[in-house]
Amino acid sequence: MQISDLIILCILLGCMVTYVPVFLCLFITATVGFVFFLDMPLALLAQTLFRSLDKFSLVVVLFFILCGNIMSKGKTVEKLINLANALVSWLPGGLGMAGVIGCGLFGAISGSTVATVVALGGFMIPALIKNGYDEDYTLGLMSTSPNLGIIIPPSISMIFYSMISNVSLEGLFITGFIPGVIIILCVCIYTWLKYRNRADINRLPAPNFKQLYLIFKEGFWAVMLIVIIFGGIFSGMFTANEAAVVASVYAFFVELFIYRALDFKDVKEVTISSAVTSATLLLIVASATCFGRYLTFENIPNRVAEVVVASIHSPMVFLLVMNILLLIIGMFMDIISATLILGPVFLPLLGPFNVDPMHFGLIMTVNLAIGYCTPPMGVSLFITGALAKRDIIFVSRSVIPFLVIQIGVLFFLTYFPQVVLFLPRLFGYE
């Protein structure tokens, strides 16, 4: 490692430790690198800053954020939860099962963990506690299940990984279905085992055909949004970018004219909120691209690849090291920054170990998603703690059983890539 690399690393870590915003940490570090360690005009940094945002693929991020905010503000969340309740709430632990299924359904619309925590946590946490579920189980469930928001497509983090790796976005999206279903099934089994003999837990009666029909009728428009997104993308009717726009227009129409949960005043509020969130992400994208450009000019990704290849000879050991490293990084960095910064560093390592970039994209996404639920920087922990008025220590203990499930699924997917790649290969995405 060169002295310039150590200086850059110290500046980056020093900025993060002093709570400088992530985008400024990256931009300041990149600027120092360009000024002092590169024999190139500073104008190139400014050019990189603006060109990083001149990408049509970023449109899909902006519109999926808008779509998720419309759903959170309207009645779609309620309709999806009612649908999940009708499917499983009559089983032992059924309301808990409905919570994780609801997170999966909402994740298939929003593409965001934070949006899923906020939208479903405020609804499900009081309902679970009121019906006799343990508080630690409730907070653990509703802190970790929203990870499905970025595992089940559309996933905002997968969009950024696709940008830096040139992997097919549609193919990357489809890798998330099987892992998402496996996590939902494992959590449902855990819930059933935990509550199968608990007589104090309120269970709803099994719905009859008429009740099921009415619930599906009310939730039809919400479910159709999922059908439109994935049916349109994988039938070839429109691209992922176009799907995001269609989904937003459809969501506005449903909430304004069918569910009538929004009025035109709310449309302005939702649009402004989505614009602020999008601007925050774009700042991170621009600064991470500048930092990535510096790393490229210094040939750091290739130098890291040479060291790793010389030290590790087994693909299994390489994947184990990557998992451990990403789990640790997820404790301290948000998923967007980590993907944009580390993706270009890790991608050159995949070829020598014969790791499929699409498979690694899913591994990276699941690893960093778990970071939402691990202290000290786990955003989901703070949100659910605030909703339930519990401290971070209590919430951190609550998530342990669910993190064990997700980490177990992660390692299964890591060492059985044929499971992850089955659907992409079936649909012709290699």
N, C-alpha and C positions, 0 to 999 in steps of 0.2 A: 504493500500500500504506500502510495506517495504521500509526501507531506501536505500537498494541496488537497488530497482526498480527506485527510484527517481534519484539516481546517474546515472544509465544507461540511463534514459530518458534525463537527462541534457546533458550527453556526446553526445548522438545522435543528439539532437536538436542544441547543441552548434557547432558541426562539420558542420551541414547543414547550419546554419546561417553564418558561416565563409567561405562558398563556397568551402568547401572540397568536392571533387568528391563523388557521392553517394556511389559507391562501397567501397571507403575508409572509409566513415562515418560508414557503416555497419560493416566492418571488424575490424576497430579500437574499436568500441563499443563491438563487440563480444569478441575480445581479452581481453579487460579490464574485461569483465564479467567472462571469463574463469579463468583469473589469480587471480582475487581478491575475487570472490564470489562463485566459484564452487570448490569443492574438487575433481577435476579430472585432469588427466595429460593433459598438453598443446598439446601433440601429438594427442589427440583426435580431436582438432581443425584443425590441419593439415590434418588429415585423412578425416574429413568432407569436407574440402576445395577441395580436389581432387576427392572424391567420388561424390560430387555434380555435377561434369562435366562428370562423367562416366555413362551417361544415353543415351540410344538409342533414346529416345523421343526428345532430343535436335536437332537431325538431321533435323527434320521437320522445325525448326526455321531457321537453317542455309540455307537450300535450298529455302525456301520461300523468304528469304531476297535476295538471288541470283536471283531468278525468277523476283522479283519486280524490281531489278536494271537493269536487261536485258530489261524489258518492258520500263523502263524510258529512257534508252539510245537509244532504237530502235524506230520503227514506230508504235508499237502497240497502244500507247496512242492516236496518231493521228487517227488511224483507228477506235478506240472506240468512240472518240469524233464525228467523221463523222457519225458514225452509230447513235449516240444519236441525232445529229442534224437532220438527216433524219426523225427520229421518231416524234420530237416535235418542231423543230425550226420554223415552219410555224405558230405556235400558238402564241397568245399574250404572251410576255415574254418567248418565246420558247428557246432562246439561254441560258437563265438562267436555264430553265428546263433541257436543254441538259447538263449543267455543273454539276448539282446534279446527273443526271442519269450516266454521264461519271464517276463521283467519285464512284458511286455504282459498275459500271462495272470493273473499275480498282481495286477497293477494293476487288473484288472477285478473284483477281489474286495476289495482293501484300501482303495483310494482315497487312499493315502498314499505319498509318495516315500520318506520316512525308513523306513517299515516295509518297503518293497520293497528298499531298499539293505541293511538289516540281514538280512532273511530270505534274499535270494538272494546277496548279496555274500560272506558267510561260506561259502556252498556252492560258488559258481561261480569265485571268484578262485583258490583252490588247484587246482581241476580244470583251469582253462585254462592256468595256468603249468605244471602237471605234464604236460600234453599238448603242450608246446612253443610255446605262444603267447607273443608278446612281452609283457613285463611292462607296458610303457607302454600297449600296446593293451588289455590285460586291465583295467587300472585305469581307463582312459578309458571303456571299454565299460560297466563295472559302476558307474561314477560317474554316467554320463549316462542310460543306459537306464532306470533307476528313475524318471526324470521321467515315464515313461508311466503311473506310478501315479496322477498327478493330471491327466493329459490324457485317458486312456481312462477312461470312467465305471465305477463311481461315483467322483466326485472331491470330496474334502472342501472344497477351495477353491471349486469351482463351487457347492456348497451355500450357502456364505456369500455368494457373488456373487448368487445367486438371492434370498437374503433381503433384500439392500439394493436390488436392482433390480426386484423383482417379476416377473422373467422366469421363464417356466415351467421348473421344475427338470428335468422329464423332457426337455423340448426342449433345454435346455442340456447335459444329459448326452449326448444323442445327437450333439451337434456334435463330441464328442471322438473318435468312432470313426474317421472318415476321416483326420484328422491323425495319430492313433496308428498306423494301418496304414501311412501314407506314411512315417513315421519308421522303423518297423520294416523296411519294404522298402528304404529308402535305406541303413540301417545294414547290412543283409544284403548289398546290392550292394557297398558299400565293403569289407566283410569278404571277400567272394568275390574281388574285384579284388586285395586285399592278399595273400591266401594261396593264390591259384589255382595258383601255380607253386612253392610251398614243399613240398619233399619231406620236410622234418624235422618237419612237423606231423602228429601222430597223428590218423588218421581212423577212425571206427568203420565197420565193414562195414554195407552197406545191410541193414536188417532184412527178413526174409521175412514172409510173411503171418501165420504162426503167432506170431512174435515181436510183430508189430504188434498182433495181436488181444489177446495177453496184456498188453501195455503199456496199450492202450486200456481193457482190462477193469479193470486196477488203478487207472487214472486216471479211471475213469468218474464216481466220486462227487465228485471234485474238479471236473471239468468241469461236472457237473450244478449245482454251486453258481452258476457263471456263468450257466448257462441259467435257473435259478430267478430270479436277480436281474433279468436283463434281460427274460426271457420274461414274468415277472410284471408288471414295470413297464409294458412297451410293449404288452402284451396288454390292459391295463386291469384285470387280476385284482387287483392291489393297488397302492398308492401307493409312492413312493420311501421314505417313512418306514416303512411296513409291510414293504417289501422288506428293509430293514436288519435289522429284528427277525427276520423269517423266516430270513434268511441266517445270523444269529448262532445261532439255535436249530438250524438244519440243520448248521452247522459243528460245534457241540458234539456233536450226535448222531453225526456221521460220525467225528469224532476219538475219541470215547469208546467207541462200540460197533462200528464197522466197521474203521477203521484201528487202533484201540486204542492210539493214540499218547499219549493223555492219561488220567490217572486223576482221581478227584474232588478229590484234593489239588491237582493242577495247575489245575483249574477255579477254585479260590479264588485262586490266584496270578495267573492270567490276568485274572480279574475285577477284582482290586485294581489291577493294573498299568494296565488300561484305564480304571479310574475316575480314577487319578492323571493320566493323559494327558488325559482328558476335562476334568478340573477345570482343568488348565493352559490348555486352549483356551477354556474358559468365562470364565476371568479376562481373557483377551485380548479376548474378545467384549464383555464388560461394560465394560471400560475404553475400548475403541475406540468403543463406542456413546456413551459419555459425551462423548468428544472430538468425535465426529461431531455430537452435539447442540449443542455449543458452536459448531462451524463453521456449523451451520444458523442458529442465532440471530444470528450475526454476518454472515450472508448471504455467506460467503466463497465457496462453490461458484459462486454466480451471478456474483459479481464476477470470479472467475477465468475463467468462461465468456465474459464480456463482453470481457475483455482478449485472450483467445485468438482469439475470433471476429473482433475488430478487427485482429489481427496476421496471421492465417492465413486465406487465402481458398480454398485448394484442399483437398478431402478427402484427396487422395493425400499432400500435405505434412503435413496433420494426423495421418494415420495413421503416417507416418514419424516425426514428432516423438514421438507416443505410444509407439511401439516403442522408440526410443532412450531415452526417459525411463524407461520401465518396465524395460528391461534394466539401466540404471544403478541404479534403486531396488532391483531384485532382488539386487544385490550386497551390499546393506546391511540389508535387511529381510526377515523371513520372509513367506511368501506369505499367511498368514491376516491378519496385521496390515496388510500392504500393501493387500489386497483391501478390508478393512473401513474403512481410513482414506481411501484414494484413490478407491475406487469412488464414494462420494457426490460427490466433487469432479469426477470425470471424466464421470459420467453426464449432467449438464446440457449437456455439450459435444457429445454425439452427435447431437442433433436438428438443430442448424444445419448439420452436415456430412453429414446423411442416412446416418449409420452405424447399422446394426442393433444394438441392445443385446445380442442373443444372439451375434452375430458378435464384438462387442467383448469379451464375456465370455470367449470362447475365446482371443482375442488376449491378453488380460490374463493368463489362466491359463498359456498357453505361455510368455509372457515371464517371468513370475515363477517358473515351474518351472525355467527355465534358470538362474535365480539360485541354485538349489541347487548348481550346479556352477561358480560363478564366485567367485574370491576377492574380498574377504577373509573373507566370512561364509558361504561355500558349505558347508552342512552335509554334503552327500554327499562332498565332498573330504576332510573330516576323518575321516568314517567309513571310507571305503575306504583312506585312508592308514593308519589305525590297524589295519585288518584285514591290510594287506600290510606294515606296519612301514616305511612310506615317508613322507618329509616332504611338506609341503603344496606346495612348489615343484615337485617331481617329478610329483605327482598333477595339479597345475594345467596343466603342459605336456602331460600325457597326454590330457586331455580336449579339447584344441583341435580335432582333426579331427571329433570327434563334435558339438562345439558348432557348428562350421561347418555341419554337416548340419542340426541343429535350427534354427539361425537362418535358414538357407536355406528350410527348410520353413515357418517362421514368416512370412517375407516373402511366400512364395507364397500362403499362406492369407490374409494381410492384404489382398492386392490381387486375390484371386479369391474373394470372399465366396460366390459361388454354389456353390463346392466345399464350403465349411463348412456352408452352409444347405440343401444338397440333401436330406439325410436328415430334418432337422426339418420341412421343407416337405412331404416325402413322407408323413410320419406325421401331418401336420396341426398341427404346432407352429409358429406364426408369432410 
